[in-house]
């Protein structure tokens, strides 16, 4: 996505988080690293997704 220019109003790329199974969309702050983004949040990256008790 970094090399591509997204048209305004065009759908954003989407991935599914392997921890919480929720879809998440491309964000501007991930522009350079989108290919390496795996998790939707820091909590999921640590293995403690939102909504999990404990």
C-alpha positions in Angstrom: 0.0 0.0 0.0 2.9 2.4 0.6 3.8 2.5 -3.1 0.1 2.7 -4.1 -2.0 5.8 -3.9 -5.4 5.1 -2.5 -8.3 7.0 -4.0 -10.5 8.9 -1.6 -13.7 6.9 -0.9 -12.1 3.6 -2.1 -12.4 0.7 0.3 -9.4 0.3 2.7 -7.5 -3.0 2.8 -8.5 -5.3 5.6 -6.9 -8.1 7.6 -8.2 -10.4 10.4 -6.4 -10.4 13.8 -5.2 -14.0 14.6 -5.9 -13.5 18.3 -9.4 -11.9 18.5 -10.5 -12.9 15.0 -11.8 -9.3 14.4 -11.3 -7.6 11.1 -9.2 -4.4 11.1 -8.6 -1.9 8.4 -5.5 -0.1 7.1 -4.5 3.0 9.0 -2.3 5.9 7.9 0.2 5.2 10.8 0.7 1.6 9.3 1.3 3.0 5.8 5.0 1.9 5.6 4.5 -1.3 7.5 1.2 -2.7 6.4 2.7 -5.9 5.0 4.2 -6.6 8.5 1.1 -5.7 10.6 -0.4 -8.8 12.0 -2.4 -7.8 15.1 -5.2 -5.2 15.5 -3.8 -3.8 18.8 -1.0 -4.0 21.4 -3.3 -6.0 23.6 -3.7 -8.7 21.0 0.1 -8.6 20.2 0.7 -9.4 23.9 -1.9 -12.2 23.8 -4.5 -10.4 26.0 -7.2 -9.3 23.6 -10.0 -6.9 24.6 -12.9 -8.6 26.3 -11.0 -11.5 27.7 -11.3 -12.0 31.5 -8.1 -12.3 33.5 
